[in-house]
Amino acid sequence: MRNILPVLTVVLAIFAIWYAAAIGLNKAWAYDKAERAGIELNASDLVADTWSQDKPRLPVPHQVAAELWKTTGAMVQRGRAFSKRSLLWHGWITLSSTLLGFVFGTGLGILLAVGIVHSRAMDMSVMPWVIASQTVPILAIAPMIVVVLASMQVDDLIAKGVISMYLSFFPVVVGMVKGLRSPSTMQMDQMKTWNASRTQTFWKLRLPSSTPYLFASLKVGIAASLIGAVVAELSLSQDGGLGARMLVGSYYGQTIQIWSALIGAAILAALLVMTIGVMQRMTLTRMGMTA
């Protein structure tokens, strides 16, 4: 209970600020409607109006929750869980490209990390470029990737996976490099005493030691991959995915739809990170480490 109370306090504070901010941002439209209707709003009428507008500047939590239910639970009840109006369908499209980009990014990140740790030339030449790659805004590079891959007739799913990979490989590289270099000098000297080869040292010492670092970086990588998938959907301008749903909502001023897709993406990210966390605990427990 003592662990839950601080979390509930923060959540309640966020909701209170959210509702208060909605009044401030939505009151202009409420006053405008009242002026045209020739009526005067009191405080309670103002609050009721700003919390129930069809296209508010800032929708309130209960409006977002209602939209989430309308596009998920209600769709499931009607047997239309994967219709194009269902947030589950859009979420599945985003999830597909997220996982593909995550696999690409994890594989590339691990390969680069192994090369950087075992080759001084790669450490001096590749690592600076890996860091520099993250200084380029994804919103700037995503359209270029889409155009290049489209000219090569690459499937949209692969294109979104490549954009997701661009964001997800970096934390894996950094985490794995740190993890592969985590064995102490004494441990490395002991492997030399046993006349272990570099391959044996890698599999028996470096890789097991890097496992906690790998899972920590995977949690960051899966979240970054989701961001890349959403950005890719904005660039591809297709009719599926959470990013595309946000884009359509912005075209028609449907802020509630935008926020529901945004909260849906946040929920999806939380579930993915929790999944990685479960895998981490299982793996480290099996290896005799503390998760």
Order of alpha helices (4+ residues) and beta strands (2+ residues): alpha-alpha-alpha-alpha-alpha-alpha-alpha-alpha-alpha-alpha-alpha-alpha-alpha
